[in-house]
Amino acid sequence: MAIDKGMPIEQVQRLLGHVRIDTKLRYAIVNQKNVKMAHKKYIG
């Protein structure tokens, strides 16, 4: 949920105590709406 609300994955990683980011990626589900919003924000 934190990732869906815009929290950077690196911060979620630290919060959960994961040493490697790929550990968190196993559990992260990408919300398609957030992908579209990020694309607009960073790419235009």
PDB file of N, H, CA, C and O in Angstrom:
ATOM      1  N   MET A   1       0.823  -1.194   0.000  1.00  0.00           N
ATOM      2  CA  MET A   1       0.000   0.000   0.000  1.00  0.00           C
ATOM      3  C   MET A   1       0.864   1.253   0.000  1.00  0.00           C
ATOM      4  O   MET A   1       0.514   2.245  -0.639  1.00  0.00           O
ATOM      5  N   ALA A   2       1.976   1.219   0.703  1.00  0.00           N
ATOM      6  H   ALA A   2       2.260   0.413   1.222  1.00  0.00           H
ATOM      7  CA  ALA A   2       2.842   2.393   0.767  1.00  0.00           C
ATOM      8  C   ALA A   2       3.383   2.742  -0.619  1.00  0.00           C
ATOM      9  O   ALA A   2       3.468   3.916  -0.980  1.00  0.00           O
ATOM     10  N   ILE A   3       3.740   1.736  -1.377  1.00  0.00           N
ATOM     11  H   ILE A   3       3.671   0.782  -1.083  1.00  0.00           H
ATOM     12  CA  ILE A   3       4.247   1.967  -2.732  1.00  0.00           C
ATOM     13  C   ILE A   3       3.147   2.567  -3.598  1.00  0.00           C
ATOM     14  O   ILE A   3       3.400   3.491  -4.370  1.00  0.00           O
ATOM     15  N   ASP A   4       1.931   2.046  -3.475  1.00  0.00           N
ATOM     16  H   ASP A   4       1.726   1.295  -2.848  1.00  0.00           H
ATOM     17  CA  ASP A   4       0.806   2.578  -4.241  1.00  0.00           C
ATOM     18  C   ASP A   4       0.514   4.028  -3.898  1.00  0.00           C
ATOM     19  O   ASP A   4      -0.018   4.766  -4.727  1.00  0.00           O
ATOM     20  N   LYS A   5       0.852   4.439  -2.700  1.00  0.00           N
ATOM     21  H   LYS A   5       1.285   3.839  -2.026  1.00  0.00           H
ATOM     22  CA  LYS A   5       0.601   5.823  -2.288  1.00  0.00           C
ATOM     23  C   LYS A   5       1.790   6.735  -2.588  1.00  0.00           C
ATOM     24  O   LYS A   5       1.779   7.916  -2.238  1.00  0.00           O
ATOM     25  N   GLY A   6       2.820   6.175  -3.243  1.00  0.00           N
ATOM     26  H   GLY A   6       2.829   5.216  -3.527  1.00  0.00           H
ATOM     27  CA  GLY A   6       3.928   6.996  -3.701  1.00  0.00           C
ATOM     28  C   GLY A   6       5.210   6.898  -2.896  1.00  0.00           C
ATOM     29  O   GLY A   6       6.179   7.595  -3.196  1.00  0.00           O
ATOM     30  N   MET A   7       5.236   6.049  -1.881  1.00  0.00           N
ATOM     31  H   MET A   7       4.449   5.483  -1.637  1.00  0.00           H
ATOM     32  CA  MET A   7       6.465   5.908  -1.099  1.00  0.00           C
ATOM     33  C   MET A   7       7.517   5.200  -1.952  1.00  0.00           C
ATOM     34  O   MET A   7       7.240   4.140  -2.513  1.00  0.00           O
ATOM     35  N   PRO A   8       8.710   5.768  -2.055  1.00  0.00           N
ATOM     36  CA  PRO A   8       9.761   5.117  -2.844  1.00  0.00           C
ATOM     37  C   PRO A   8      10.075   3.722  -2.310  1.00  0.00           C
ATOM     38  O   PRO A   8      10.112   3.498  -1.100  1.00  0.00           O
ATOM     39  N   ILE A   9      10.297   2.802  -3.222  1.00  0.00           N
ATOM     40  H   ILE A   9      10.267   2.983  -4.205  1.00  0.00           H
ATOM     41  CA  ILE A   9      10.525   1.408  -2.837  1.00  0.00           C
ATOM     42  C   ILE A   9      11.754   1.256  -1.949  1.00  0.00           C
ATOM     43  O   ILE A   9      11.808   0.349  -1.118  1.00  0.00           O
ATOM     44  N   GLU A  10      12.746   2.140  -2.116  1.00  0.00           N
ATOM     45  H   GLU A  10      12.702   2.877  -2.791  1.00  0.00           H
ATOM     46  CA  GLU A  10      13.940   2.073  -1.276  1.00  0.00           C
ATOM     47  C   GLU A  10      13.592   2.356   0.189  1.00  0.00           C
ATOM     48  O   GLU A  10      14.191   1.780   1.097  1.00  0.00           O
ATOM     49  N   GLN A  11      12.626   3.240   0.408  1.00  0.00           N
ATOM     50  H   GLN A  11      12.140   3.707  -0.330  1.00  0.00           H
ATOM     51  CA  GLN A  11      12.207   3.544   1.776  1.00  0.00           C
ATOM     52  C   GLN A  11      11.393   2.396   2.365  1.00  0.00           C
ATOM     53  O   GLN A  11      11.515   2.086   3.550  1.00  0.00           O
ATOM     54  N   VAL A  12      10.572   1.771   1.542  1.00  0.00           N
ATOM     55  H   VAL A  12      10.473   2.022   0.579  1.00  0.00           H
ATOM     56  CA  VAL A  12       9.812   0.599   1.994  1.00  0.00           C
ATOM     57  C   VAL A  12      10.786  -0.522   2.356  1.00  0.00           C
ATOM     58  O   VAL A  12      10.606  -1.219   3.355  1.00  0.00           O
ATOM     59  N   GLN A  13      11.808  -0.680   1.539  1.00  0.00           N
ATOM     60  H   GLN A  13      11.955  -0.113   0.729  1.00  0.00           H
ATOM     61  CA  GLN A  13      12.833  -1.696   1.792  1.00  0.00           C
ATOM     62  C   GLN A  13      13.450  -1.505   3.167  1.00  0.00           C
ATOM     63  O   GLN A  13      13.561  -2.456   3.941  1.00  0.00           O
ATOM     64  N   ARG A  14      13.856  -0.261   3.476  1.00  0.00           N
ATOM     65  H   ARG A  14      13.765   0.512   2.847  1.00  0.00           H
ATOM     66  CA  ARG A  14      14.478   0.038   4.771  1.00  0.00           C
ATOM     67  C   ARG A  14      13.490  -0.170   5.914  1.00  0.00           C
ATOM     68  O   ARG A  14      13.839  -0.713   6.962  1.00  0.00           O
ATOM     69  N   LEU A  15      12.259   0.267   5.699  1.00  0.00           N
ATOM     70  H   LEU A  15      11.975   0.709   4.848  1.00  0.00           H
ATOM     71  CA  LEU A  15      11.220   0.134   6.723  1.00  0.00           C
ATOM     72  C   LEU A  15      11.001  -1.330   7.100  1.00  0.00           C
ATOM     73  O   LEU A  15      10.821  -1.656   8.273  1.00  0.00           O
ATOM     74  N   LEU A  16      11.019  -2.200   6.105  1.00  0.00           N
ATOM     75  H   LEU A  16      11.165  -1.935   5.152  1.00  0.00           H
ATOM     76  CA  LEU A  16      10.788  -3.623   6.337  1.00  0.00           C
ATOM     77  C   LEU A  16      12.045  -4.380   6.739  1.00  0.00           C
ATOM     78  O   LEU A  16      11.982  -5.551   7.116  1.00  0.00           O
ATOM     79  N   GLY A  17      13.197  -3.700   6.654  1.00  0.00           N
ATOM     80  H   GLY A  17      13.248  -2.749   6.348  1.00  0.00           H
ATOM     81  CA  GLY A  17      14.441  -4.331   7.074  1.00  0.00           C
ATOM     82  C   GLY A  17      15.051  -5.266   6.045  1.00  0.00           C
ATOM     83  O   GLY A  17      15.890  -6.101   6.382  1.00  0.00           O
ATOM     84  N   HIS A  18      14.635  -5.132   4.793  1.00  0.00           N
ATOM     85  H   HIS A  18      13.954  -4.453   4.519  1.00  0.00           H
ATOM     86  CA  HIS A  18      15.210  -5.965   3.742  1.00  0.00           C
ATOM     87  C   HIS A  18      16.552  -5.391   3.320  1.00  0.00           C
ATOM     88  O   HIS A  18      16.684  -4.189   3.090  1.00  0.00           O
ATOM     89  N   VAL A  19      17.537  -6.258   3.222  1.00  0.00           N
ATOM     90  H   VAL A  19      17.430  -7.235   3.408  1.00  0.00           H
ATOM     91  CA  VAL A  19      18.870  -5.832   2.814  1.00  0.00           C
ATOM     92  C   VAL A  19      18.906  -5.608   1.303  1.00  0.00           C
ATOM     93  O   VAL A  19      19.512  -4.651   0.821  1.00  0.00           O
ATOM     94  N   ARG A  20      18.257  -6.494   0.574  1.00  0.00           N
ATOM     95  H   ARG A  20      17.765  -7.271   0.966  1.00  0.00           H
ATOM     96  CA  ARG A  20      18.265  -6.409  -0.890  1.00  0.00           C
ATOM     97  C   ARG A  20      16.895  -5.973  -1.384  1.00  0.00           C
ATOM     98  O   ARG A  20      15.871  -6.448  -0.893  1.00  0.00           O
ATOM     99  N   ILE A  21      16.877  -5.071  -2.351  1.00  0.00           N
ATOM    100  H   ILE A  21      17.709  -4.684  -2.749  1.00  0.00           H
ATOM    101  CA  ILE A  21      15.610  -4.553  -2.864  1.00  0.00           C
ATOM    102  C   ILE A  21      14.801  -5.638  -3.580  1.00  0.00           C
ATOM    103  O   ILE A  21      13.572  -5.574  -3.596  1.00  0.00           O
ATOM    104  N   ASP A  22      15.465  -6.626  -4.166  1.00  0.00           N
ATOM    105  H   ASP A  22      16.464  -6.679  -4.153  1.00  0.00           H
ATOM    106  CA  ASP A  22      14.721  -7.662  -4.873  1.00  0.00           C
ATOM    107  C   ASP A  22      13.866  -8.497  -3.923  1.00  0.00           C
ATOM    108  O   ASP A  22      12.902  -9.125  -4.361  1.00  0.00           O
ATOM    109  N   THR A  23      14.196  -8.517  -2.638  1.00  0.00           N
ATOM    110  H   THR A  23      14.978  -8.007  -2.282  1.00  0.00           H
ATOM    111  CA  THR A  23      13.355  -9.197  -1.653  1.00  0.00           C
ATOM    112  C   THR A  23      11.994  -8.518  -1.598  1.00  0.00           C
ATOM    113  O   THR A  23      10.966  -9.194  -1.560  1.00  0.00           O
ATOM    114  N   LYS A  24      11.975  -7.214  -1.593  1.00  0.00           N
ATOM    115  H   LYS A  24      12.810  -6.664  -1.623  1.00  0.00           H
ATOM    116  CA  LYS A  24      10.716  -6.473  -1.545  1.00  0.00           C
ATOM    117  C   LYS A  24       9.942  -6.622  -2.840  1.00  0.00           C
ATOM    118  O   LYS A  24       8.713  -6.688  -2.830  1.00  0.00           O
ATOM    119  N   LEU A  25      10.653  -6.676  -3.950  1.00  0.00           N
ATOM    120  H   LEU A  25      11.652  -6.623  -3.958  1.00  0.00           H
ATOM    121  CA  LEU A  25       9.985  -6.771  -5.247  1.00  0.00           C
ATOM    122  C   LEU A  25       9.147  -8.039  -5.385  1.00  0.00           C
ATOM    123  O   LEU A  25       8.194  -8.071  -6.163  1.00  0.00           O
ATOM    124  N   ARG A  26       9.488  -9.056  -4.653  1.00  0.00           N
ATOM    125  H   ARG A  26      10.262  -9.031  -4.021  1.00  0.00           H
ATOM    126  CA  ARG A  26       8.682 -10.286  -4.697  1.00  0.00           C
ATOM    127  C   ARG A  26       7.259 -10.047  -4.227  1.00  0.00           C
ATOM    128  O   ARG A  26       6.329 -10.716  -4.678  1.00  0.00           O
ATOM    129  N   TYR A  27       7.089  -9.093  -3.321  1.00  0.00           N
ATOM    130  H   TYR A  27       7.845  -8.550  -2.955  1.00  0.00           H
ATOM    131  CA  TYR A  27       5.789  -8.849  -2.708  1.00  0.00           C
ATOM    132  C   TYR A  27       5.076  -7.625  -3.273  1.00  0.00           C
ATOM    133  O   TYR A  27       3.893  -7.418  -3.004  1.00  0.00           O
ATOM    134  N   ALA A  28       5.773  -6.830  -4.038  1.00  0.00           N
ATOM    135  H   ALA A  28       6.734  -6.999  -4.257  1.00  0.00           H
ATOM    136  CA  ALA A  28       5.186  -5.598  -4.581  1.00  0.00           C
ATOM    137  C   ALA A  28       4.288  -5.919  -5.768  1.00  0.00           C
ATOM    138  O   ALA A  28       4.663  -6.674  -6.665  1.00  0.00           O
ATOM    139  N   ILE A  29       3.118  -5.343  -5.756  1.00  0.00           N
ATOM    140  H   ILE A  29       2.812  -4.730  -5.028  1.00  0.00           H
ATOM    141  CA  ILE A  29       2.194  -5.460  -6.875  1.00  0.00           C
ATOM    142  C   ILE A  29       2.066  -4.069  -7.467  1.00  0.00           C
ATOM    143  O   ILE A  29       1.718  -3.117  -6.769  1.00  0.00           O
ATOM    144  N   VAL A  30       2.346  -3.955  -8.749  1.00  0.00           N
ATOM    145  H   VAL A  30       2.629  -4.728  -9.317  1.00  0.00           H
ATOM    146  CA  VAL A  30       2.316  -2.652  -9.397  1.00  0.00           C
ATOM    147  C   VAL A  30       0.883  -2.329  -9.806  1.00  0.00           C
ATOM    148  O   VAL A  30       0.229  -3.099 -10.510  1.00  0.00           O
ATOM    149  N   ASN A  31       0.417  -1.182  -9.352  1.00  0.00           N
ATOM    150  H   ASN A  31       0.948  -0.557  -8.780  1.00  0.00           H
ATOM    151  CA  ASN A  31      -0.904  -0.702  -9.700  1.00  0.00           C
ATOM    152  C   ASN A  31      -0.800   0.010 -11.041  1.00  0.00           C
ATOM    153  O   ASN A  31      -0.023   0.954 -11.179  1.00  0.00           O
ATOM    154  N   GLN A  32      -1.569  -0.429 -12.025  1.00  0.00           N
ATOM    155  H   GLN A  32      -2.200  -1.196 -11.913  1.00  0.00           H
ATOM    156  CA  GLN A  32      -1.488   0.125 -13.375  1.00  0.00           C
ATOM    157  C   GLN A  32      -1.762   1.624 -13.394  1.00  0.00           C
ATOM    158  O   GLN A  32      -1.154   2.355 -14.176  1.00  0.00           O
ATOM    159  N   LYS A  33      -2.664   2.084 -12.548  1.00  0.00           N
ATOM    160  H   LYS A  33      -3.158   1.491 -11.913  1.00  0.00           H
ATOM    161  CA  LYS A  33      -2.970   3.519 -12.464  1.00  0.00           C
ATOM    162  C   LYS A  33      -1.716   4.297 -12.049  1.00  0.00           C
ATOM    163  O   LYS A  33      -1.440   5.370 -12.587  1.00  0.00           O
ATOM    164  N   ASN A  34      -0.967   3.757 -11.100  1.00  0.00           N
ATOM    165  H   ASN A  34      -1.191   2.886 -10.663  1.00  0.00           H
ATOM    166  CA  ASN A  34       0.255   4.423 -10.649  1.00  0.00           C
ATOM    167  C   ASN A  34       1.316   4.453 -11.735  1.00  0.00           C
ATOM    168  O   ASN A  34       2.083   5.411 -11.832  1.00  0.00           O
ATOM    169  N   VAL A  35       1.364   3.423 -12.542  1.00  0.00           N
ATOM    170  H   VAL A  35       0.741   2.645 -12.464  1.00  0.00           H
ATOM    171  CA  VAL A  35       2.322   3.388 -13.649  1.00  0.00           C
ATOM    172  C   VAL A  35       2.004   4.509 -14.631  1.00  0.00           C
ATOM    173  O   VAL A  35       2.905   5.209 -15.095  1.00  0.00           O
ATOM    174  N   LYS A  36       0.734   4.676 -14.943  1.00  0.00           N
ATOM    175  H   LYS A  36       0.003   4.108 -14.566  1.00  0.00           H
ATOM    176  CA  LYS A  36       0.321   5.734 -15.870  1.00  0.00           C
ATOM    177  C   LYS A  36       0.614   7.111 -15.296  1.00  0.00           C
ATOM    178  O   LYS A  36       1.078   7.994 -16.017  1.00  0.00           O
ATOM    179  N   MET A  37       0.351   7.306 -14.016  1.00  0.00           N
ATOM    180  H   MET A  37      -0.026   6.589 -13.430  1.00  0.00           H
ATOM    181  CA  MET A  37       0.610   8.588 -13.372  1.00  0.00           C
ATOM    182  C   MET A  37       2.101   8.898 -13.344  1.00  0.00           C
ATOM    183  O   MET A  37       2.501  10.036 -13.593  1.00  0.00           O
ATOM    184  N   ALA A  38       2.924   7.900 -13.045  1.00  0.00           N
ATOM    185  H   ALA A  38       2.598   6.976 -12.843  1.00  0.00           H
ATOM    186  CA  ALA A  38       4.371   8.092 -13.015  1.00  0.00           C
ATOM    187  C   ALA A  38       4.898   8.410 -14.408  1.00  0.00           C
ATOM    188  O   ALA A  38       5.787   9.247 -14.566  1.00  0.00           O
ATOM    189  N   HIS A  39       4.354   7.750 -15.401  1.00  0.00           N
ATOM    190  H   HIS A  39       3.632   7.071 -15.273  1.00  0.00           H
ATOM    191  CA  HIS A  39       4.769   8.020 -16.777  1.00  0.00           C
ATOM    192  C   HIS A  39       4.485   9.471 -17.119  1.00  0.00           C
ATOM    193  O   HIS A  39       5.344  10.168 -17.659  1.00  0.00           O
ATOM    194  N   LYS A  40       3.275   9.925 -16.804  1.00  0.00           N
ATOM    195  H   LYS A  40       2.578   9.358 -16.365  1.00  0.00           H
ATOM    196  CA  LYS A  40       2.911  11.325 -17.061  1.00  0.00           C
ATOM    197  C   LYS A  40       3.841  12.279 -16.324  1.00  0.00           C
ATOM    198  O   LYS A  40       4.279  13.282 -16.887  1.00  0.00           O
ATOM    199  N   LYS A  41       4.142  11.970 -15.072  1.00  0.00           N
ATOM    200  H   LYS A  41       3.787  11.155 -14.614  1.00  0.00           H
ATOM    201  CA  LYS A  41       4.959  12.843 -14.240  1.00  0.00           C
ATOM    202  C   LYS A  41       6.398  12.938 -14.753  1.00  0.00           C
ATOM    203  O   LYS A  41       6.959  14.031 -14.835  1.00  0.00           O
ATOM    204  N   TYR A  42       6.985  11.806 -15.093  1.00  0.00           N
ATOM    205  H   TYR A  42       6.529  10.919 -15.026  1.00  0.00           H
ATOM    206  CA  TYR A  42       8.400  11.784 -15.430  1.00  0.00           C
ATOM    207  C   TYR A  42       8.699  11.866 -16.921  1.00  0.00           C
ATOM    208  O   TYR A  42       9.761  12.348 -17.313  1.00  0.00           O
ATOM    209  N   ILE A  43       7.786  11.405 -17.748  1.00  0.00           N
ATOM    210  H   ILE A  43       6.922  11.013 -17.430  1.00  0.00           H
ATOM    211  CA  ILE A  43       8.041  11.362 -19.182  1.00  0.00           C
ATOM    212  C   ILE A  43       7.209  12.426 -19.919  1.00  0.00           C
ATOM    213  O   ILE A  43       7.646  12.995 -20.919  1.00  0.00           O
ATOM    214  N   GLY A  44       6.023  12.671 -19.405  1.00  0.00           N
ATOM    215  H   GLY A  44       5.668  12.209 -18.593  1.00  0.00           H
ATOM    216  CA  GLY A  44       5.193  13.703 -20.019  1.00  0.00           C
ATOM    217  C   GLY A  44       4.067  13.111 -20.712  1.00  0.00           C
ATOM    218  O   GLY A  44       3.253  13.829 -21.293  1.00  0.00           O
TER     219      GLY A  44
END
